[in-house]
Amino acid sequence: MDTNLLSVNVDKAKRRIDKLQKQIDELQWFITCAENYKPISFKGKVIKHYAYQGSILKTFEIIKTDPDFEIGKENIYKAIDITEIIDSKPMDDLHLMVRKIYRINKKNAKGN
């Protein structure tokens, strides 16, 4: 067996493992950040719910039950507002990650 070929394959495997470990670390950070997130505003609630749901529509359905969502009988937020909150300039680390996930989901949806 060619030892050079084996060495190249081992190096590729090590690089792949390093890349996967970085992704695992990023996901663990995201989970910890979402679990410990204490929203202090309506926008923060939207960010936290999207972090858990990964869907604008699912987030909107949850947010509709929030007491801050309604004034009287008139809804003050629409699904597009949820999208605008998520896609706005990040206000913190979780928002930054959520916006990144939203944009990836949006890109993947267009590709289908």
C-alpha positions in Angstrom: 0.0 0.0 0.0 1.2 3.5 -0.9 2.0 5.3 2.4 1.8 8.7 0.7 -1.8 8.0 -0.4 -2.6 6.8 3.2 -1.0 10.0 4.6 -3.1 12.2 2.3 -6.3 10.4 3.3 -5.5 10.7 7.0 -4.8 14.4 6.6 -8.2 14.9 4.8 -10.0 13.0 7.5 -8.3 15.1 10.2 -9.4 18.3 8.4 -12.9 17.0 8.1 -13.0 16.1 11.8 -11.7 19.5 12.7 -14.4 21.2 10.6 -17.2 19.0 12.1 -15.9 19.7 15.6 -16.1 23.4 14.9 -19.7 23.0 13.7 -20.6 20.9 16.8 -19.1 23.6 19.1 -21.1 26.3 17.2 -24.3 24.4 17.6 -23.7 23.7 21.3 -23.0 27.4 21.8 -26.3 28.2 20.0 -28.3 25.8 22.1 -26.8 27.2 25.3 -27.4 30.8 24.2 -31.0 30.0 23.3 -31.7 28.2 26.5 -30.3 31.0 28.6 -31.8 33.9 26.6 -34.0 36.2 28.6 -35.9 38.4 26.3 -36.6 41.9 27.6 -38.7 43.1 24.7 -41.2 41.9 22.1 -38.4 41.7 19.6 -36.4 39.5 22.0 -39.4 37.2 22.3 -39.5 36.8 18.5 -35.8 36.0 18.4 -36.1 33.4 21.1 -39.1 31.7 19.5 -37.5 31.6 16.1 -34.4 30.1 17.6 -36.5 27.2 18.8 -38.9 27.0 15.9 -36.7 27.8 12.9 -39.9 28.9 11.0 -41.5 32.3 10.5 -45.0 30.8 10.5 -44.5 28.7 13.6 -43.0 31.7 15.4 -45.9 33.9 14.3 -48.4 31.3 15.6 -46.7 31.3 19.0 -46.3 35.1 19.1 -50.0 35.6 18.3 -50.8 34.3 21.8 -48.4 36.9 23.5 -50.2 39.6 25.4 -47.9 42.2 23.8 -49.1 41.1 20.4 -52.5 42.7 20.6 -53.9 46.1 21.5 -57.6 45.9 22.0 -58.9 43.5 19.3 -56.6 44.7 16.5 -53.4 42.8 15.9 -50.5 45.1 15.7 -48.0 42.7 14.2 -48.2 40.6 11.0 -46.0 37.7 9.8 -44.0 40.1 7.7 -43.1 42.0 10.9 -41.7 38.8 12.4 -39.5 38.5 9.3 -38.4 42.1 9.5 -37.4 41.7 13.2 -35.4 38.5 12.5 -33.7 40.0 9.4 -32.9 43.3 11.0 -29.5 44.4 12.4 -28.7 42.0 15.2 -29.1 43.3 18.7 -27.2 40.5 20.3 -25.3 37.2 19.7 -28.5 35.0 19.5 -30.1 37.5 17.1 -27.0 37.3 14.9 -27.1 33.5 14.8 -30.9 33.4 14.2 -30.6 35.9 11.3 -27.9 33.7 9.8 -30.2 30.6 10.1 -33.1 32.6 8.7 -31.1 33.6 5.7 -29.9 30.0 5.1 -33.5 28.7 5.3 -34.7 31.5 2.9 -31.9 30.6 0.4 -32.7 26.9 0.7 -36.4 27.5 0.2 -35.7 29.4 -3.0 -33.5 26.6 -4.3 -36.3 24.0 -4.0 
